[in-house]
Amino acid sequence: MAARPTWKGYIKVSLVTIPVKVYPATESSATISFNQLHAVCQTKIQQKKWCPKCEIELTQADIVKGYEFEKGRWVVVEEEDIAKVKTESTKIINLLQFTDVDAIDPMYVDKTYYLAPEGPMAADAYSVMREGMTGKAGIGKVAIHGREYLVAVKPHKNGMVMYTLHHAAEIRTIDQIDELREVRGKVNPAEMKLARQVIESIEGDLNLADYKDEYQEGLRKIIDAKIAGEEIVAQEEVAPPKVVDLMEALRKSLDQVSTGKKKTAKAAEATSKKVTSIKAKKRKAS
């Protein structure tokens, strides 16, 4: 199914305005979801809207939005009232400041969207601006789904991505976590050296496509087995070993990585020899 835009408007940099569409960059439907059923007859239950004062069930037409300005006192806000809020961000993503891409702490990133030019004329200006923003991110605001978000826009391959950002007030400071107050600042140099060796031994080029959602795969296997009427055998849970001696655990980690690399190298060598042998046989046969 073709992606549908979440928002349409303009991206603005100084006096340059480019028509754009905003598309979600992530796919929530890829995650397995469950419905609530009545255990007796396995019928999907209904969530009914109920007024406890009038003791009646309500339809969508009976419901309005209300804001509680005092305890137990509400003011009704109609859709026409909300439509009167016409900030620039409802139609324009105005990039007011640029910064280095690395200056944005990932902790502030909420959701990711693709920005696409709307129409062939917009595509040329879009391309120029994308190239001009190399290594930089533009900071601005956009109103989507009745809420204004702080956003960062940056180049991504042949397009641009937009991140909605948390405001500083939404981020908890690290000193609010009690356990972290007890973490020591200075560490044993010998332990740190071994720790760095363990980290360097499993360092490599990152490709997130190599990582699969094993939890979702496990759920899918269980669901398929239940559909087929097969018995489900639970895997034995392996408890993580307790770290008694950190230095010993680090040394064992290095040995384990070294052994694994030797096995991989031997397997690769055996495969290479097998392929060479097959090619030689084919040459003789021809």
N, C-alpha and C positions, 0 to 999 in steps of 0.2 A: 504494500500500500504506500502510495506517495505521501511524503511528509507534508503536513499542513502548517502554515505559519501561525504562530501564537500572537504575533503583533505586527502591524504595518505602520510605517512612519518614515522618519528621516534621521540620518546621522549627520551631525553638524560639527565642523571644525572651523572655527573662526567664521569666515564668510562663505565657506564651501558647504553646500547642503546636498546630500545624496539620498534618494529614495531607497529604502531597504525593507526587507522582510526578516523577521526573527523566527528561527526554528529551534525547537528543543534539540539538544545534542545527545541526550540520553534516552533510553527506551525502557520504561518501567514495566511494559508488558512481558519483558523477557524473564521476569521473576514469577515463580509459581505463587498463586494466591488461592486462598480457600474461602468457601462460603459457609455460613452458619446454617446447620440443618437441625430439624427436630429429631432427636435420637431415636424416637419410637418409629416414625414412619419415613424418615429421611426426606422430608419436604423442606425446601428452602424457606426459612422464616422471613417474615416481613417486619420491618422497623416502622411502626406506626407513630404518627405525630399526635400527641395527646395533650389536651389542656386539662390540668388537674383541678382548676377552679370551676370550669363549666362542665367538666366530666364528659367531654365529647372528643371524637376523633376529628382532626383537622385535615383539610386539603391544602395544597400549595397556595391556592387563592386566598385562604384565610390567614396566611402568615405574612408578617411584615418584619422589617429589621428594627431593632430597638437598642438604644444606648443607655446604660444605667449610669446616670449622672449623680445619683445619691442612692443609698441603700434602699432598695425596693421601689425606686422611682425611675421611670423610663421616659425617654423621648423617642418618638417614632421617626425614623429617617426613611423617606421614600426613595425609589430609584431616580425620580426626577431631581431630588435634592443632590444625590451623588453625582448625577450627570452635570450639575452646575459647577463642579470642581474642575476647572480647566487650566491646569498647570502646563507649562511648556513640555514637561516630560510625558504627557499623554500622547504626544505626536512627534516629539523630537528628542533624540539622544544627543544632547549637547555636550561634547567632550571639552571640558573647561581646563583640564590640566593633563600634561603628559609626564610620565615617569619611566624609569627603567623597569622592564618586565620583572626582574628579580626583586624589585622593591616591594612587591605585593606578597605578603605572608599568606601561604596556602590556607591557614586557619580562617581567613576572612572569606574564602570562596564558598559560595552556597550552591548555585546551579549554573550549568553551562549551556549556552545557546550559540547557534550559528547565525551569522549575519550575512544575508545575500542581497545583491543589488536588485532592484525592481525595474526591469526594462533594460534594453540594450544601451541606451544613452547613459544610464546610471552606471553601467558596468565599467566604462572607461575611467570615470572619475574614481570609482571604487578601487580599481586596480592601482591607480596612481597613489591614492591615499594609503592603501595597504602596503605598498613598497616603501612609501615615505615613513611609515610607522615601524619599520624593521627594528627590533630590539626594544621597542617602546610599548607602553600601554596607555590608552587614554581613559581618564576618569570622568564619569558623568552620572546622569540619573535617567531612569525610565519608569513610567507607570504602567504596570501590567496586572491584570486581574484585580483592579481596585486597590493596588498598593504601589507606592513609589519605592524603587530600589536604587541603591547606589550600585554602579556598574563599572567594570573595567573592560575595555575593548582592545584586542591585540591581533596582529596578523597570525594566521594559521594556514600553512600550506598555500593553496591558491585562493584562500578566502580570509575571513576574519571570524573570531569567536568573541562572545560577550559573556563575562562572568557577572552574575549578581553577587554582591558582596554584603557581608554582615557589617552593620555599623559598629564602631568601637565600643559603644555601650552594651552591645550584645555579647561581647567576648568576655568570658570570665578570666580574671587574672590568675596566674599560676600560684600565687600565694594564698588563694582560697582553698587549695587542696592541702588538707592537713598533713597527709602522709609525706608530701614532698618537702615539707619544712624540716624533716628529719634526715633527708638525703645529704650525705657528706659532700663537701665541696672538693676536698683533696683526695686523690686516690693513690694506691700503691703503684709506683712506676713499673715494677716488674709485671704486675697484673695487667696494667694498661698496655704494655708492650705486647703481651700475649694476646690480649683482646684485639688489638689492631692487626696482628698476624692472622687471627681467625677471620676477621672481617675481610682482609685483603685476599685471603685464600678463596673466598666465595664471591668475590667482586666480579662484575661482568657487564656487558652492554645490556641495557634494559629494553625488553620487548614485552609490554603488558599483555599482548595476545598469547603469550606462553602460559599465562596463568588462567586456570579454569575455575569456575564456581563449583567446587566439589560438593558443597552442601546442597545446591540446587540439583546437581546430577544425582546425588543420593536420594533426594526426595522423589525425583522422577522415576528412579528404579523401583522405589517402594510403591509408588502409585501404579506403575505398569504391572508390577507383580500382583497387586491386589485386584486390578482389573482382570488379569489372567487367572485369578484364583490360586496363585502359587503361594507357598509358604515363605514368609519373610524371615531370614536369618540375620539377627542383629550382629554387627561386628563387635568384637571384644574391645572394650575401651582400655587403652594403654595409659596408665597414669604417668605424668612426666616425672623424671627422677628428681629427687631433692638435691639441691646444690649444697653439699657440706663443705667441700674444699674447692674454692673458686679456681685456684691455680691448677689443680688436678683436672677439673672439668674443662678448662681451656686447653690443656695439653691433649686430653682425649679428643677434643673437638678437632684440633689440628691433625692428629693421627687419623681420625675418621675421614676427614676431607682428603688427606694424602692417599689413603687406601682407596677411596672412591675414585680419585683421579687416575690411579694406576689401573684399576679395573676397566675404566672407560677407555683408557689408552690402549689396553690389550684388546678390548672388544673391537675398537676401531681398526687396529692393526690386522686382526683376524678377518674382519669384513673386507678390508682392502686387499688382502692376499686372496680371498675367495673370489672377489670381482676380477682380479688380475688373472687368476687361473681360468675362470669362465671365458674371459676374452681371448686367452691363448688357445683354448680348445676350439672356440668359434673360428679363429684364424686358420687353425690346422684343417678344420672341417671344410672351410671354403677353398 
